[in-house]
């Protein structure tokens, strides 16, 4: 299963959990839901972690790691 589809399914699950925890209904905008709970959406987390990983590999002491 491609990464985008996997993230989309996980995002739906995260949204459902947040709605359950907050008692909000399905008409609440997802962006509002994440703002009120102070949680990032999974795509944002993935992009942030991915960027941090590659930023760290650029300055790594091991040449093989820098080549990633």
N, CA, C and O of each residue as an XYZ file, in Angstrom:
272
protein
N       0.856     -1.176      0.000
C       0.000      0.000      0.000
C       0.902      1.239      0.000
O       1.790      1.355      0.845
N       0.687      2.142     -0.916
C       1.514      3.352     -0.974
C       1.395      4.188      0.303
O       0.395      4.137      1.019
N       2.439      4.947      0.555
C       2.532      5.746      1.770
C       1.367      6.728      1.913
O       0.826      6.890      3.007
N       0.982      7.376      0.829
C      -0.088      8.376      0.894
C      -1.396      7.733      1.352
O      -2.116      8.311      2.166
N      -1.708      6.546      0.840
C      -2.937      5.857      1.243
C      -2.867      5.440      2.709
O      -3.859      5.525      3.433
N      -1.692      4.989      3.140
C      -1.516      4.578      4.530
C      -1.689      5.770      5.460
O      -2.377      5.671      6.476
N      -1.070      6.895      5.120
C      -1.215      8.099      5.939
C      -2.665      8.578      5.971
O      -3.144      9.037      7.008
N      -3.352      8.474      4.858
C      -4.755      8.908      4.802
C      -5.618      8.056      5.734
O      -6.472      8.587      6.444
N      -5.401      6.742      5.737
C      -6.176      5.869      6.618
C      -5.852      6.144      8.077
O      -6.748      6.160      8.922
N      -4.581      6.359      8.378
C      -4.190      6.681      9.749
C      -4.759      8.031     10.177
O      -5.132      8.214     11.335
N      -4.824      8.979      9.232
C      -5.367     10.301      9.543
C      -6.846     10.206      9.892
O      -7.312     10.884     10.808
N      -7.579      9.377      9.178
C      -8.999      9.169      9.473
C      -9.156      8.610     10.886
O     -10.034      9.033     11.637
N      -8.299      7.660     11.235
C      -8.342      7.071     12.575
C      -8.020      8.117     13.638
O      -8.695      8.187     14.665
N      -6.996      8.929     13.398
C      -6.639      9.973     14.350
C      -7.804     10.958     14.518
O      -8.122     11.355     15.639
N      -8.430     11.346     13.424
C      -9.556     12.275     13.491
C     -10.717     11.695     14.294
O     -11.340     12.397     15.090
N     -11.005     10.412     14.083
C     -12.091      9.763     14.826
C     -11.788      9.732     16.320
O     -12.669      9.983     17.142
N     -10.554      9.426     16.665
C     -10.163      9.385     18.074
C     -10.294     10.767     18.699
O     -10.819     10.902     19.805
N      -9.820     11.795     17.997
C      -9.923     13.152     18.528
C     -11.383     13.577     18.689
O     -11.731     14.251     19.658
N     -12.233     13.186     17.746
C     -13.657     13.511     17.856
C     -14.283     12.804     19.052
O     -15.119     13.376     19.751
N     -13.878     11.567     19.281
C     -14.395     10.819     20.422
C     -13.946     11.459     21.733
O     -14.745     11.618     22.655
N     -12.685     11.822     21.813
C     -12.148     12.414     23.041
C     -12.748     13.783     23.348
O     -12.962     14.123     24.512
N     -13.019     14.561     22.311
C     -13.537     15.911     22.520
C     -15.053     15.973     22.532
O     -15.624     16.967     22.980
N     -15.714     14.934     22.050
C     -17.167     14.939     21.977
C     -17.700     15.741     20.803
O     -18.897     16.019     20.740
N     -16.830     16.119     19.870
C     -17.263     16.865     18.683
C     -17.922     15.916     17.692
O     -17.646     14.716     17.685
N     -18.795     16.466     16.857
C     -19.465     15.634     15.858
C     -18.689     15.655     14.541
O     -17.665     16.324     14.412
N     -19.200     14.913     13.580
C     -18.482     14.783     12.300
C     -18.534     16.050     11.457
O     -17.840     16.146     10.444
N     -19.338     17.014     11.857
C     -19.437     18.263     11.108
C     -18.358     19.273     11.503
O     -18.198     20.308     10.856
N     -17.632     18.966     12.554
C     -16.535     19.838     12.980
C     -15.398     19.718     11.975
O     -14.990     18.609     11.630
N     -14.890     20.837     11.507
C     -13.797     20.814     10.543
C     -12.571     20.156     11.170
O     -12.270     20.343     12.349
N     -11.882     19.387     10.347
C     -10.697     18.687     10.827
C      -9.651     19.674     11.328
O      -9.029     19.438     12.364
N      -9.448     20.766     10.617
C      -8.466     21.761     11.040
C      -8.827     22.338     12.404
O      -7.950     22.554     13.241
N     -10.117     22.588     12.630
C     -10.571     23.096     13.929
C     -10.344     22.067     15.028
O      -9.960     22.410     16.147
N     -10.583     20.825     14.702
C     -10.400     19.741     15.661
C      -8.946     19.652     16.115
O      -8.661     19.486     17.301
N      -8.046     19.763     15.167
C      -6.617     19.681     15.492
C      -6.150     20.932     16.221
O      -5.266     20.856     17.074
N      -6.725     22.067     15.899
C      -6.368     23.307     16.589
C      -6.820     23.259     18.047
O      -6.055     23.613     18.944
N      -8.036     22.831     18.286
C      -8.560     22.824     19.658
C      -7.880     21.782     20.539
O      -7.834     21.945     21.758
N      -7.350     20.714     19.943
C      -6.669     19.685     20.726
C      -5.159     19.874     20.742
O      -4.444     19.173     21.458
N      -4.678     20.825     19.946
C      -3.242     21.114     19.852
C      -2.441     19.907     19.363
O      -1.321     19.668     19.814
N      -3.030     19.154     18.440
C      -2.350     18.028     17.805
C      -2.119     18.347     16.331
O      -2.962     18.960     15.675
N      -0.975     17.926     15.829
C      -0.677     18.095     14.402
C      -1.319     16.950     13.624
O      -1.551     15.866     14.160
N      -1.595     17.211     12.370
C      -2.070     16.142     11.511
C      -0.880     15.261     11.159
O       0.261     15.725     11.154
N      -1.142     13.999     10.868
C      -0.069     13.036     10.628
C       0.830     13.426      9.464
O       2.036     13.184      9.512
N       0.270     14.019      8.427
C       1.071     14.451      7.279
C       2.100     15.501      7.708
O       3.237     15.479      7.237
N       1.713     16.404      8.586
C       2.632     17.422      9.082
C       3.755     16.785      9.898
O       4.921     17.158      9.765
N       3.393     15.824     10.743
C       4.393     15.127     11.547
C       5.362     14.374     10.652
O       6.575     14.427     10.854
N       4.823     13.672      9.660
C       5.664     12.911      8.730
C       6.639     13.824      7.995
O       7.826     13.516      7.897
N       6.146     14.941      7.480
C       7.015     15.860      6.744
C       8.097     16.443      7.638
O       9.245     16.584      7.216
N       7.739     16.783      8.873
C       8.700     17.340      9.820
C       9.792     16.329     10.161
O      10.977     16.665     10.155
N       9.398     15.102     10.457
C      10.376     14.059     10.806
C      11.270     13.720      9.612
O      12.468     13.487      9.771
N      10.687     13.694      8.437
C      11.442     13.394      7.229
C      12.498     14.472      6.979
O      13.644     14.163      6.652
N      12.107     15.731      7.134
C      13.036     16.835      6.940
C      14.161     16.780      7.969
O      15.327     16.965      7.622
N      13.822     16.528      9.232
C      14.843     16.430     10.280
C      15.829     15.310      9.988
O      17.035     15.472     10.180
N      15.315     14.168      9.520
C      16.178     13.034      9.210
C      17.194     13.406      8.139
O      18.390     13.173      8.311
N      16.729     13.980      7.037
C      17.637     14.306      5.946
C      18.554     15.479      6.286
O      19.678     15.544      5.787
N      18.099     16.392      7.115
C      18.983     17.466      7.578
C      20.128     16.899      8.405
O      21.265     17.357      8.293
N      19.832     15.905      9.234
C      20.864     15.291     10.062
C      21.837     14.468      9.229
O      23.021     14.400      9.558
N      21.359     13.840      8.156
C      22.257     13.022      7.347
C      23.257     13.879      6.571
O      24.359     13.418      6.272
N      22.894     15.108      6.244
C      23.800     15.985      5.488
C      25.067     16.310      6.267
O      26.122     16.508      5.666
N      24.984     16.367      7.576
C      26.138     16.738      8.393
C      26.702     15.565      9.189
O      27.534     15.764     10.074
N      26.259     14.352      8.886
C      26.722     13.180      9.632
C      28.193     12.910      9.339
O      28.674     13.178      8.238
N      28.912     12.370     10.342
C      30.339     12.102     10.179
C      30.612     10.931      9.248
O      31.685     10.862      8.649
N      29.668     10.011      9.114
C      29.839      8.846      8.251
C      29.476      9.211      6.815
O      28.376      9.698      6.555
N      30.375      8.984      5.909
C      30.182      9.330      4.502
C      29.017      8.573      3.872
O      28.297      9.125      3.041
N      28.829      7.318      4.262
C      27.722      6.518      3.718
C      26.370      7.097      4.134
O      25.423      7.102      3.347
N      26.287      7.579      5.360
C      25.042      8.173      5.837
C      24.796      9.486      5.112
O      23.658      9.799      4.764
N      25.860     10.258      4.881
C      25.697     11.535      4.160
C      25.183     11.315      2.749
O      24.561     12.209      2.175
N      25.427     10.152      2.182
C      25.007      9.844      0.823
C      23.545      9.457      0.692
O      23.065      9.243     -0.421
N      22.831      9.363      1.793
C      21.410      8.971      1.717
C      20.553     10.041      1.085
O      19.343      9.863      0.950
